[in-house]
Amino acid sequence: MTDARIAGAVRRTPVTWLRYAQLGIVAFVIDGYAPTVQLLAHDLDIPMGLASLHATAFGSGFIVGALVAPALARRINRARSILIGSVGIAVGLGCYLLGSSLAITLIGIGLTGIFATLVQSNAFADLSDNPLAVRARLLNEGSALSQIAGLTAPVLVGVASASVLGWRVGLAVAFVLVVGSLMVNAITLRRGPKAQTKVVEAVAGSSTSFVIVWISTILVLGIEFATALWAPVWLLQFGGVDVALATASPTCMLLGMVVSRLVLSRVASRVSQDALLIGSVMLSIVGFFALWLGPSLILGFSSLFVIGLGVGGQFPLSLARLVTASNHRADTAAAASTFALGLAIAAAPACLALVEQLLGLRAAMFMIPAFGVAAIVLVIASTFDLPRIAWLKTRGDS
């Protein structure tokens, strides 16, 4: 059966939809937490620079979680790892939302990052355990649906912050989602087959191409998070946009990402993943230069939508490429992608901040297309038959 016929015959089981929902919860937390940092800084009466440590703690949590996830999945299986991760998200969010000091909120958001990684990494690993054509479609579908969930989070936080309820109620919706996920996940564990999904024992990566694909994943994620954080600053300084509109501007990028992932879920099985990824990165670079050359409200928002169209497919496509480069070790690839996510969250905006301090905002913004160009070079390099790196050999390699 051809890849196209396999993709057309893909069946989504209840577990598939549960994994989509769990990815949506993680997206809700990621996209919902970001606009709360400034509000938390006001509540704790601390400067924004100090409050921004929450981003570092959150990203560091993803890194720690990515290091733990494969071993935990091998020991207790993916479904139970997701169960632990869901409980951990609730505990971490509780500390973040109810904490009355910076130390408690930092610990809370760090824990949230760690346990969100367990959920995301194992959910993606389950979706990746499919034939190539089906895998690409499921990963893009899961990413698209989770992005829709992520879109609702800033809206709920904004509405709650403008009401008597307060912003914490908006983010606390995640608790309801987590409880629902826990109930369904527990039922799945109880009723499901005793033989859980087999997890291949391997260390991260078995070839030079895996390392190159992983680095390219960090770079494309860097485009997303650097743009989300710094585009509002750019529009505020050079686009004649007020604070409220500048703060809301990343929503345009998120909308573009949703559209992109919905489209890619249909075409990913028919076009080379490498070609799609290169095209996606090039589209995001085009959007960046549109933003750069004509900073204004309409063009700025339109440019961010175009950037989102490019950025949207970059993570699911990179994850699919990681699975292939890791000799189809789904857990290793999913953990590596989440590790890359944590590094991108923590490092990419910080790189722009460093350049902005040294050379100014205009120079700093050029880091975004630089990430893109470097990613394209690495995507092309990964297609060649490269020599193996000895220290990356796994116990199962011959």
Number of C-alpha atoms within 10 A of each C-alpha: 6 8 14 15 12 15 24 14 10 15 11 9 9 11 17 16 12 16 26 23 21 28 26 25 28 26 24 24 24 18 21 26 22 17 18 20 17 15 17 20 17 13 11 14 12 14 11 14 10 10 21 14 15 23 23 20 24 25 27 23 25 32 26 20 29 29 19 16 29 30 18 16 24 17 12 12 18 26 22 20 22 27 21 16 27 27 19 22 29 23 17 23 25 17 22 26 19 12 16 13 14 19 11 16 24 22 20 26 27 28 28 32 31 28 31 33 32 33 30 28 31 30 27 29 27 22 22 26 18 15 13 19 22 24 25 27 28 26 27 29 21 25 26 27 19 22 25 18 20 24 22 16 25 24 18 19 23 18 16 17 17 11 11 9 11 15 22 19 18 22 24 18 17 21 20 12 17 22 14 14 21 19 11 16 21 15 11 15 14 10 9 11 9 8 7 13 15 12 21 15 16 19 18 20 24 23 20 19 26 24 21 20 27 24 19 24 29 26 26 31 28 27 28 27 20 23 26 22 17 19 24 23 17 21 24 20 15 14 20 13 21 13 14 10 14 21 18 15 22 23 21 21 25 25 19 22 28 26 18 22 31 19 18 24 23 16 19 25 21 13 12 11 20 17 12 18 24 19 16 25 26 19 18 28 23 17 23 23 15 18 24 21 10 14 21 18 19 11 17 27 23 19 26 28 24 26 31 31 27 30 31 32 31 30 22 28 24 24 28 26 25 27 26 18 22 23 14 19 23 27 32 28 31 29 29 30 30 28 25 25 26 28 21 24 25 24 19 23 23 15 15 23 18 13 17 15 11 11 11 13 18 13 13 19 21 15 20 25 20 14 21 24 18 14 25 23 13 20 24 14 14 20 12 9 9 11 9 13 13 10 9 16 17 15 10 10 8 5
